[in-house]
Amino acid sequence: MGWTLGIDVGGTKIAAALVNSETGALEGRRQVPTDPVGGAEAILARIKDLACAIREGSENALRREGSESEMDVGIGVAELVDLDGRISSGHTLPWNGWDLRDRLSSLGTVCVDSDIRTAARGEAIFGAGRGWRDWVYVSIGTGIGACLVRDGVPYAGARGNAMVVASAPLTGTCEVCGATSHPVTEELSSGPALASRFRELGGRANRAEDVFEAAASGNTAAHDLLVNAGATAGVTIGFMINTLDPEGVVIGGGLGLAEGPYRDALVSSTRRHVWADASRELEIRSAALGVDAGIVGAGLLPRQA
């Protein structure tokens, strides 16, 4: 039994903890804001500071396991990551082309993967995906990501870019007016999209949580926005089910786990957009590890590399 350091780097926050690779238990969990506006090097500095703080605060656990001051580190990043562990996009974090293994080598031996695959790995080994052979993990939060899991292994594709479904535009032309639209699920149904769209409707929102609070207080516009956004996400999930025919779906991420009109509309829309009768009532589970799935899965990376 041993501990690794799991780090989940998202667009909003960096969360990390020591991860017991045999049980999935966490020790010393902490998180800090990502603040990508501060620049690429500043994010790296926050990761290093966070890692040092966790180790210093968890000395007893490390001593029990006989771990050295340096240990294996797994990092999940909210970007595309190629099969060699290099970051290959810069949509959320300013690290396109970077090899974090070199830049964070002072922390120990580092393994890197996309955050959606690390979270899916955590759910496959210790969470809601256990017992399924072929299933899909969907995370909805600052961004929206999806991953096919087969026999406990997240599928990366030929280049590490598999299942970029919520970020890709779907072009269509209206037969009535001739207008062409390029809807992108992530720009309609993610957390930042909810806040932005609510402000356009005259509401006050800095975060998706503000929209949920407004809806709970009786704001009809906020409620309708959540329903429409959840229904849009359901269209994308239904498309994945039609394409991949999974045994089931696990939904995680802060927004995906939130109870209420968004989640209700998402599930209803997903089932409406499944074509095959035999697939329509497949099981849709909530991530058992909650928002810590990415930390757990990142901590498992070094053991499965």
N, C-alpha and C positions, 0 to 999 in steps of 0.2 A: 504494500500500500504506500502511495506517495502523493505529494502535493505538487501541483503545477500552478502557475499564475495565469489566470484567464482574464483577458482584457477585451471588452466590447466597445468599439469606437463608432459611435453614431453621429448623426448630424447635429443632435442637440446635447447629448451627454456622453461622457466616457465613464463606463462602469467596469469595475474590476474586483477580483477576489482571488484568494487561494482556492483551488478546486481539488477535492479528493477524487482522483481518477477512478477509484473503485466504487464509490458510493454517490458521487455527484454533489456531495455536501460542500458548502461554501464556508470560508473562514475569512473574517476581516473585510467584508464587502464595503466598498466605498465608491463614490462617484463624484465627478466634477463636470462643469459645463464644458462642451467642446470648444465653443467660441471660434469657429473657423475663420471669422473675419480677422482675427488676430494674426493669422498667418500660419504657414506650414510648420516652421520651426517651433513656434509657440505651442502648437498642439503636441509636438513630440516632447517638449519640455514638461507639459502637464502629464503626459503618460509616464515619463520617468519619475516625476515627483510622486505620482499616485502609486506607482509600483513600489517605490522605496517606503512610502508611508504604510502600505499594507504589510510589507515584510517586517518593518519595525514594530508594528502593532500586533503581529501574529507570531512573535518569536517563540512563544510556548508551544504552539501547534507545530512549528517547524522543528523545534527541539525534540518533541515527541516522536516525530518521524525520522529524525536524524538527517534532515535536509541541510544542505549547504546554503551559504548566503546567496549563491547563484543557483537558479533552478530553471527548468524548461518553462518557456513562455509561449502561450498561444494567443493570437490576436485576430479578432474578427473586425473587418473594416467595411464601412457602408459605401463600398465602391466595387467595381468589377475587379477581380483578382485572377490572373492567369494561372495556368497549371504549374508554373514555376514559383508561384507565391509573390509575383510582382503586381503592383497595382496598375490597372490598365484603363482607368477612367478618372475624371476629376469633377464629377457632377456635384458632389457634396463636400468632399475634402480635397484640399489643394496638393494632392500627392501623386498625380498622374505620372507613371513611369518610375515611381520610387520602389526601392527594395527595402522594406522596413526591417528585414533581418539584419542588414548591415548597419542601418541607422540606429537600431536599438540593441545592438550586440552587447552593450555594457550591461544589459539586464540578464544576459545568459543566452542559451540557445533558443532562438525565436522561430516559430512557425506562423504563417499568415494565410488567411483565407477570407472570403467574403463573409460579411456578417450574417447573411441569410443562410449560408451553408453551415456556419458554426452553430447558429440557433437550431437549425434542422437536425444537426448532429446531436446536440444536447437532448432534444425531444425524442430522437430515435433511440438513444441509449438509456436515458433515465426518465423520459416524459411520456407524453400522450401518444407517441408513435409506436410504442412497444406493442408487439403482437401483430403489426401490419408488415407486409412484405413490400408493397408498392403503395406509396401515399404521397400527398403533396402538403408541404408546409407553406403557409402564407403569413407574412408579417406586415402589419399595418401600423404605421406610426408617423415619424417625420417623413419617411418614404414608404413605398410599398414594394415588397420583394416576394419572390416565390421560388420554391425549390422542390424538385422531384427527389424522393428518397427511395432507394431500392436496396433491400436486404441490409438496412441500417446505414447505408452509405449515400450521402448527398451527391446527386448527379451534377457534374460541372460542365459537361459538354466537351467539344473538341478543343476549345480555347479558354474555357472558364467562363463563358458568357451565356450559359443556358438559362432559359426562362426569364428573359428580360421583358416580361409581358406588361407590367403596369407602367413602364417608362416609355414604351414605344407608341408612337402615334398611329391611330387607325383612320385612314383617309376614306371619306365617303362623300358622295354628291347627292343632294336632294333632287328627286325627280320632279318635284313641284316647282321650286324656285330656282334650281340650278346652283345653289350655293354649295361650296365645298368646305367641309369641316375636317379638322384633324384632332379629334378628341384623344386625350391622354389620361388614363385612369388616375395616375399619380397627381395630376394637376387638378383633379376634381374631388378625389376621395381621401387624400392624405391629411395629416394633421395641419400642416401649414396652409394647405388649400382650403380647409374648412374655415380657418380664421380669416384668411384673405377674402373669401367669398362672403362671409358674414359682414365684414366691414363694407364691402361693396353694396350690401343691402341696407347699410345705415347702422349696423350694430357695432358694438365695441368688443373687440376680441384680439388678444395678443397670442393666444394659444387655443388649441382645439377644446381644451377644458372649459374655456369661457363660453363656447358655443353650447356645450352640454349643459352648463349651468343656466344659460339663458333659456334653453328649451325646457329644462326642469322647472323654471320659474313661470312658464306659460307663454313664452315668446313663440308665436306661431311660425315666424320666419325661420328661427333657429331650428325648430322641430322639423319643418319641411326640408331644410337644407341637409340635416342629418339623414333623413329618410332618402333623399335623392342621392346623396353621396354614398350611403351604404348600398343602395340599389345598383349604382354604377360599379362599385367594387364587386358586387355579386355577379354582374355580367362577365367580368374578367375571370372570376373563379369558375363560373359555369363553363366558359370557353376552355379552361384548362381541364376540367373534368371530361368534357366532350372529346378533347384531344388525347388525354393520357389514360383515361379510364382507371383512376386510382381506387384503392380499397376505401379510402377516406381522406378527409382533409383536416389538418390541424391549423388553427388560426391563433397567432400570437401578436406581439407588439402592443404598445400601450393603448392605441386606438382600437385595434382588433379585439382586445380583451374587455373593452368597456361595455357594460351592460346598458341596454336602452334602445332607442329608435334606430341608431346607426346599425348596431349588430343585428337587430331583428329584421331590418330591411335587407341587410347583406345576406342573411341566411335564406330569406324568402326569395330574393332575386336569384340567388345561386340555384335554387331548386327549379325555379321557373325556366331557367336558361339551360338546364340539362336536357338533352334531346332523348336519350335512351331511358325508357321506363324503368329498366332494371338498375339504373345508376342514380335515379332522381332522389331516392331516399337514403343515399349513402350517409355514413356517420360524419358529422362535422363536430370536431372536438376543440375545446379551448386548450391552449398550450399549458401543460401541467406545471412547467417550470416558470410560467409567467414571464415577466420581463427579464428574468435572469437566465433564460435559455441561451442567450448569446454568450454569457460569461461561462456557463457550464460547458457549452460546446467548444468554446475557444480553449478552455483548459484541457479538453480531451485531444486537441490537435497533436501535441507532441507525442502522445501515446499511440496515435494512429498514423503518424507520418511514415 
